[in-house]
C-alpha cells in the first residue's frame, strides 16, 4: 500500500480548506448581493406606515408612553423613516424596524415570526366560516403544549428549616410554619404532562385548555391541603420569574382567599376617532380605549387558603402574574416580598390582532388592553413590593438570608 507523504497530505488539506473557504465566501457574497438587490424601500416604508396606523388606533399603551415616559413620537418616526429609506438591504431594514419596536420598552409590543399559509386558514370550512372550537391537533405537541420549567429558582434549600414536600407542576415545601408554593407559569400550554393526561382524540383547542386548567386547579388545591396538613399556618406563593399566561390566573387568585375582591377593570382599545396625528406630535383627539370608565370588577374567593398570605415576586414576574399580585396586594390579602415586577401589564385580549408585514414573514404584536392600579398607575410601570428584597444578580446565600429575615419580621 502506497504511503502518502505527510507534506503532500498537508498541502492537499490546505487546498481543500482554501477551496471550501472560497465557496463559503462566494455563497455569502451571493446572499448579500441578493439581499441588496431584492431590497425595496417603498415596500418597507409602506409596511411601516401601516404599522404606525395600527399602533395609533390599537396600541393600548401608546398614550401612556407619551404622557408618562416622554416618548417623542415625531423624532422616533423621523429616525425610523430615514433608516428604512437608506437601509439598502432587507437585513438593515429589519434591524431598523426592530429598533423602532424595542424603543418603546414594552414586553408585549414585539416582533414574532409569522406564518404565511398559502391555503385557507385552518379551522375554516369551504364556505369560509370559522369553527367555534377548532380541533386542537393530533396530540399535545401539535396543539402547542410544552413542558415548562416548574421548579424552584429561589434557593429555599439554603434557609434553615426548609423541608421540601412535593415536586412536579407545583413544587412545595415548608419553613417552620410557613408553607411555600411555587407557581412558575400561568399558561396552560406550559404543562405538557397535564395536557397528555386529559387529551382526547378530536378535542377542541378551547376544550383542551379548559381541561388542562381544571386538572391544574385540582393539583393546586391538593398542594395547599398538603401544606396545611404539614403545619403551614401561612402561605408564601412564589411567582418569581413567572412571565404570565392566560385568564386562568383569576381562578388561581380565587384559591387564595375566601373574601370578595375588587379592582379596576382592564380597558380595551377601540378609539372613536382617527388618531394618526400623534406621530406628528399632536395630542390625540380621543382616547385609544373604547371607554375611559374606571368601572370595578369583582372576584369571589373560593377559600382553599384562608390564612395569612405572602407573595414572592421579582423583575421577571409579568403579565398575568402581575394581575395575580395586583388582585391580592390591592385588596389587602397578601404582603408582596421581592422586587418591582416586570411591567408587562395587560396583553392580548381575544388573542390579539398583529400587524403582518408584507416584506418579511414577521408579525408585530401590540397589547390591545391595559390594566391600571387603584392609584391610576398603568401596570406596565411595574408593581412595587411591600417588602423590598433584592433578588436579581444576588448570591444565593445572600438571597436566602434576606428572605429568612423578611419572613421573621413579617
N, C-alpha and C positions, 0 to 999 in steps of 0.2 A: 504494500500500500504506500503510495507516494505521500510523503510528508510535506505540508505547506510551510514554507519558511515563515517564522514569526513576523519578520519585517514585511513580507508580502501580505500576510493576514492583516497587519495593522494598516497598510496602505489601502487594502480593499475596504476595510471598515471606515476609513476616513472618507473614501469616495462615496460609500453608501450614505453616510450621515450628511455629506455635502449635498448629494442629490436629494435626499429626504428633506433637508432644511430648505433647499431651493424650491421644492414642491410645495411645502407648507407656506413659504413666503409668497409664492405665486398665488396660492389659494387666498391668502389674506389680502393681497393686492386686488384680486378679483372681487372679493367680498366688499372691500372698502370702495372699490370702483362702482360696484352695483349699488351700494348704499347711497353714494353721492349721486349717481345717475338717476336713481329712482326717487330722489327727494323732490317733493312738490310743496313748496312753501305755501301756496294758496290753499291746498288741501289741509295742511296743518293749521293754518290760520282760521279756516272755516270751522274745523272741529273745535278750536279754542273759543271761537265766538259762540258756538252752540253751548259749550261748557259754561261760559260766563252767563248766558241767558238762563241756563238751568240752575246755576248757583243763585242768581238774583231772585229767582222765583221759588227755589226749592231747597236751599241750604239753610237749615234751621238756625245755625249759629253765626251766620254772616253778619247780622246787625250787632251781635254781641262782640264779635271780633273788632268791629269798627269802633263801637262806643266804649267798650271796656278795655280792650287791648291796644287800641290805637292803630289798627291796621290801616295802611294808606293804600286803598284800592287803586286809585289812579296811577300811583308810582309803580305798584306791582304789575298793573296791566301794561304800562309802557315798557317795563323791563322784559316782560314775557313776550310781548308782541315783537320787540326788536330781536330778541333771542331766536324766536321761531322764524322770523323773516331772514335772518342772517345765519341760520344753522348750517345750511348747505349739506346736511346729511340727516337721515332719519334718526340715527342714534343721538346726535346732538339735539335734535328737536324733541325727542322723547325725554332727554335729560332736562331740557328747559321746562317742559310741561310738568315733569315730576317735581322740579324745584318749586314751581308755582303751587302745586298741591300741598307739598310739605311745608311751605311757608306759613300756612295757617296754624300749624301745630295742633291739629285736631285728629285724634286717633281714629275717628270714624270717617274722616274725609281722606280717602285713599284710592290708589290705583291698584287694580287687580286684573290678572289675565282673564279675558272673557271669551266665552265660546261663540263661534260664529257658524252655527249649523246651516248646512245647505238645504236640509229638508225641513218640513214643517215642524213646529215646536212640539216636543214630546208632551203627551198628555192631551193633545187636541185631536178631535176626530176629523173625518173627511170634510165636514161642514165648517170646521174651524172653531167649534165650541170647545171649551176647556173642561176637563174633568173636575168635579168638585174635589175629589181627593185622588190624584193620580197614583198609580202603583209605585211603591217605594223602590222596587227593583228586585233582582233575583236573590239578593242576600243583604246583610247589613253593610258590608263593604260597598256594594253597589249603591246603597242608599246614602252613602256619605258618612257613615259612622266609623270612628276610630277610637282606639284606647288612649285616652289622655293619661298624663302622669298624675295620679291621685294622691301620691304620698306627701308626707310632711316635708316642707322646705325649712321650717324653723327648727333649730336644734333643741327640741324639747328634752332629748335624752341627756343633755348637759345640765338640766335642772334637777337638783336634789329631790328625791321622792317621786320622780317620773315613773309611771307604771303603764306600759303600752297594753292596750286591750285588743282592739280589732284592726285588721288590715283591710285590703280591698278598696272599694269605691269611696268609702268614708272612714278613714282611719280614726282611731280614738285612743284616749288614754286618760290617766288621772295624775294630778299633782296634789296629793293630800285630798282635800275636799273639793278641789276644782276639777271638773270634767273638761276634757279638751276634745273637740270635734272638728275634723278637717273637712272642708268643702272646697275642693280645688277648682271645680268648674260648675257653672250653672247652665251649660248647654247639653241637652240630651245627646247630641251627636258625639260627645266625648266619652261615652260609656258603651263601648263595643260589646263587652260581655253581657251587659244588661239588655242590649238590643237582641243579641243572639238568643237570650233566654225567652224573649216574648215574640220573636219573629215568626210569622206565618206566611206561607206562600200566597201571593196576591194581596197582601195587606197594603192599605193606602199609606202614603207618606205621613199624613197628619195623624192617622190612627196609630201608626207605629210610634210616632213622637209621644202621643198621649200614653201609650202602653209602657214605654220606657220610663216616662215621668212617674206613672203610678208605681212602678216597681221601685224606683229610686226613693220615692216618698216613704214607701214601706220600709226600705232599708234605713232611712234616716230615723224613722220612729223607733225601729229596733235598736239603733245605735244609742239614741237618747235614753231609752228604757234600760239598756245595759249599763250606761254611765250612772244612772240613778241607783241601780242595784249594787254598783260598786262604790257607793258612798258619795257620789257627786252632789254637793249642795248648791253649787253654782256652776255655770257653763261658760266656757270660752270657745267661741266659734272662730276658727282660723280660716279667714278668706284672703290671706296674703297671697299675692300672685294670681289671684282669681280674676281673669280678664273679662268675665261676664258670661253671657249666654242668652237665654230667652225669658219670656214671661213666666216660666216655671218658678223663677225667683219668688214670685208672690206667694206661692204655695209653701215655699220653704220659710219665708218670713212668718207665715201664719203658725208654723210649728213652734215658734219660739216664745209665744205668749198666749194668754187667754183673753187679753184686752182687745177692744176695738181700736184700730189705728186709723190715723188720718194724715194726709199730706196734700200738697198742691198737685193737681193732675198734670200730666205731660201735655205740652202744646204741640200740635201738628201743623205742618206747613200747609198753606192754602191761601196765598195773598189775593186780595180783591182788586189789584191794580198791576200795571206794568212797572217793575222796579229796576229796569235796566240802567237808569241814570246813576245808580250807586257806583258804577265803575268810572263815572266822571266826577265823583266826589260829592254828588248831590245827596241830600237826605231823601231816603225813600218815602214816597207819598203814602205808603201804607205799610203795615206790619207784614212780615213774611209768614206769620201764622194765620190760620183760618179764624182764630179768635184770640183775644188777649185776656180772657177771663181767668181769674185765679181760683176757679172752682176747685173745691177739695174732693178728694176721693177717699173712700174708706176701705178697710180690710179687717175682717174679723179673725182674730187669732183662734186657733184650734186647741192650744194649750198642751201640746205634748211636753213642752218645758214651761214651768211656771215660776221658777226661782230666779235669782239674780243672774244677769246675762252680761257677758263681756264679748267684744269682737276684736280680733287681731287683724289689722289691715295695714297695707303698705302702699308704696308708689306703683305697685303692679295690680292693685285692686281697682278694677274698672268696669264701666258699663253696667250690666245687670248686677254685678257685685256691689257697685256704688249705690244702686237702688236698695239693695239689702241693708247696707249701712245706714242710708238716709231714713228708711222706714223706722228702723229700731232706735236710732240715735235721736231723731227729732221728736219721737213720741216718749222719750224718757225711759225706754225699756232697756237699752243697752248702754254701757260705757265703752267707748271705742279707744283702743290702745294701738299705738303704732305711728305710722306716717300719714301725711296727707295722701289721699287717694290719687289715682292716675289722671283724673279729669277727662274721662272718655264720655261720660254722660249718656244721654239717650241715643239710640242707634237708628235702626231701620224698621219702622212700623209697617206691618203687612209685607215684609220682605224688601222694602225699599225700591227705588227706581233709578238705576245708574245711568250716566251719560255714556253712550257707546261711541268710541272713536271709529272713524271710517279708515283712517290712515294706518292703524295698528290694531291687533286683536286685544285691546285693552279697554276695560270699563272703569269709569271713575265714580266711586260711590260717595254719597254725601248723606249725613243724617237728616231725616225728614221729621224729626221731633226734638224737643228739648225739655229737660226736667229742671225745675227750679226749687231751691230750698225755701224754707219759710221766710228767710231774710231777703229773698229775691235773688240770691246768687245762682247762676247757672252751674249745673253740676260739672261742666267742662272746666271749671276752675278748681275742681277737686273738693273733697270733704275733709276738713281738719279733724284730727283726733281729739278726744277729751284728755287723753294722757299721752303726750308725745314720747316716742321711743324710736331712736334711730335703728333702722333695720337694713338699709342699703349700704353695701361696702363696709360692713362691720364684722369683726371677727366673731365666729360662732360663740365662743366662750363669753365675750362681752355682751352679745345679744341675750344669751340665756340669763346672765347675771342681772341685766337690766329688766327683763321681763319678770324674773323672780321677785325683784324689788317692787315692781309695779303691782304684782299680784298681792304681795304682802301689805301694800299701802292701800289697796282698794278691795 
